[in-house]
Amino acid sequence: MGGLSEIDLRRFWDNSELKIASVESIGRSGGLVSLWNPDVLSVDIVIKNQRFLLTSGLITGVSDRVNILNIYAPNDSAMKRFLWEEIANLLSHYDGLWILLGDFNDVRSEAERENSRFDWGSSEAFNGFIANAGLLEYSMAGGEPRLVDIIDLGLSNKLGAGNKDVVLADILRKIKLGIKKWRAEVRDEENKNLNEMEARIDMIEEKAANGLVSSEENKLRIELRIKMNKLESNKAKDPLQKARVNWLKFGD
């Protein structure tokens, strides 16, 4: 990938075994690389596309297949919509757990966009892709606890002496419990956002009743309604998502 050798990539790795899959960049644009330890993840399927890289296999101690999709989305809105369709088709063809990560070159709401123009149409397509695929978003930034911290805590019990399957199962159990707690906190935050949006809409509608609402406020009211409907829809789908996601069967 872009002239990077295994020696270069080793700088991001420890002394354990290393396997590499990559997609070459075109000039200075794109390029993907995925690294894994074959003693932990046994990959038997690799699919390469200029915009994504799939590595699929089995993790020691986990019965379900794990599909890891590394993504580098284009900037062009039309090309992104085509990419979401390609990925949705890919998800429908392979069973197991799915992890999608990388650079999506898109945001889900205007609040996430800073110092650049927000594209409503592109955001709508991105949110539609996430909802239709039944995906759950785990933010990599923000307050506590977040996914990186949860995983770091789980991995603090590193594979060492003893039965590696048992140690790995304990790591996955800790990560699972951490994610469950975090998801509850995310739901609380979503409820808070819903209440705030509803209060803002009520304020605008009160002004509208008195004939004092501006065109910008009316547009904002519509946008807030759309956001509220999506949040409510996602909350309603959550039990269905729980049933569709094959959680790791360690504990409970």
N, C-alpha and C positions, 0 to 999 in steps of 0.2 A: 504494500500500500504506500504509494508516494515515495518509494525507495527505502521505507523502513525495514530493517532486518530484524531477525529474531533477537539479536543482541540489543538492538534499540528497544524492542518491546519488553525485553527482560527487565528493563529499568522500572517497569510498572508492576513487576511480579516478585514473588519470593523465590525460595530455592526449590519449590515443589515442581512437579511435572507441568509442562505447558504445551497446549495445542492452540493453533491459530487458524482463523479463517478471515479472509479479507476481500474487499472489493476495491479495485483501483480507482483513484480519482481521475477526473477529466480536467486536465490543467490544474487550476487551483480550487476547483469546485468538487465537492463531494468526497468520496473515499470513506470506507468503513472498515473497522477491524473488531473482531470478537476474540477474546482470550478465555480459556478455561483449563481447569485441571482435570485430565482424563481419569484420575483416580477417584474423583468425586462425580463428575459429569461425563457419562459415556455417550458421545455424540455419534449418531448414525445417519442423520439427515442434515445436509447443508444446502441451502438454496440461496443463490446470489442474484441480485438485481441491482441496477445502478443506484436505486434509492433505498434498498433494504437488504439485510443479510440475516437469514434464518439459520439458527443452529438448534437442532432438536435431538433430544435423547433422554436418557434415564439418569436420575440422581440416585446415588447409593442410599438405600433406606426409604425411598419414595416409590410407591407403586405406579403413580401416574406419569405419563410422558410429560416432559417439560419442554416447551417451545419458547425460545428466546429470540425476539425479533428486534434487531438493531436497525434504527430508521434514520435516514437523512432526507427530510422532505424538501422539495423545491420551494422557491419563493413565489412562483407564479400560481395564482389561485386555481386556474383551470387544471393545471398539472397536479396540484395537490388533491383536487377532487378525484381525479383519475387514480392517484396513488391510494387514496382511502378505499376506492372500489377494489383495487387490486388486493389490498391487504385484507379487506372483508372477505373476499373470495378465498384467500389463503387460509384465513381462520376457519372457514367452513369445511376445509378439506382435511384438517388434522385435529385429532382428538387430544385431550390432555390439558394441562395448565398452560396459560399463555402469559408471557411478560413482554410488554412492548416498551421500548426505551429508545432514547436518542434525541435527535433534534427534529421536532415536528414543525418548526418554522410557523407556528400558529399559536393563538391564544383562545381561551374559551370565553373571555369576557373583556369588556373595554378596560376594566380596572387593571388587567394584567399588561396592557400595552402602554409603554412609556416612550416618549420622545419619537413617536412615529405614528402614522395614520392607522386607525383601527378599521379593519375591513369586516363589516357586518356579514356579508355574504360568505366569506371564507370561514368566519367563526361559526356561522350557522351550519355549514357543511361539516366542519370539524366536530362540533357538538353532536350532530346527527350521526356521524360515523361512530363516535364513542357510545352513544345511547343504543343504536341499533346492534352494535357488536356485543353489548352487555358488559362493557369494560368498566373497571373501577379505577379512578385516578388516585395515585398516591404522590402527593407533593414532595419534592426533594428539597424544599426550603421552607422557612417559616419557624413557628414556635415549636414547643416540645409537647409530646414526643413526635418526631417525624421519622420517615422511613429510614433515612440514613442512620439516625441514632438507634433505632430499633434493631437494625441489622448489625450495627457495630456492637451493640450490647450482646446480641446472640453469638456473634463471632468472637467475643472475648473468651469464650470457651473453645479454644482452637483444637483442631485435630492433633492429638499427640499420642501419648501412651495409652494402651488399652484397645478395646474393640472399637474401631473407627465407625462402624455402623451405629453402635450405641451412642457414641459421642455426637455424631451427626444428627441422630434422631433427637437428642437433647437440645442441640442448637436450633433445629427447625421448630421444636416445641416452644422454645422461648420466643422465637421470632413470631410464631403464630399468635401467641398470647398477647405479645406487644401490639401486633397489628389489630387484633380485636379491640383492645383498649383504645387505640388511636382512632379506629373507625367510629367508635361511640362518641369521641370528642369531635370528630368531623361532623357527625350528624347534629350535635349540639350547635356547632358553628353555623351549619346550614339553616337551622331553625331560627337562629339569631338574625341571619341575613334576610330570611323571609319576613320576619317581623319588621325589620328596618325598611324593607322595600314596601311592605303594605302600608306602613305609616307615611312614607313619602307619597305613595299613590293617593292615600286619603287626603293629604294636604293639598295635592294638585287638584283633586276632584272637588274639594271644597272651594278652591279658587275658581274652578270652572263653573260651579253653580252660581257664582256671583259675577260671572262674565269677565274675570280678571286673568284668565290663563293665557299664556303666550303660546305661539306655535312650537317653540323649543320645549316648553314644559309639557305640551300635549304629546310631542314626540317621545319625550322621556317617559311619560306615563305608559305609552304603548310598549316601549322597550322594557320597562320594569315588569309589565304584565307578562311579556314573553319569557323573561328570566324567571319569574315566579312560577309560571306554568311548567318550565323545564325542571326547576328544582322539585316541584311537587311530583312531576312525572318520574323523576329519578328516585324520589323517596318511595313512591308506590311500587317501583320496580325492584327495590332493594330485596324484599323477600324472595322474588323470582331469581335475582342474581345470586343470592345465597344458595338457592337450590341448584343453580347451574354450575356454580364454582365448586370444584372438588377440593375441599380443604384438606390439608395434610392430616392424616388420621393418627395423630399422636396426642393422646390425652382427651380432655373433656370429661 
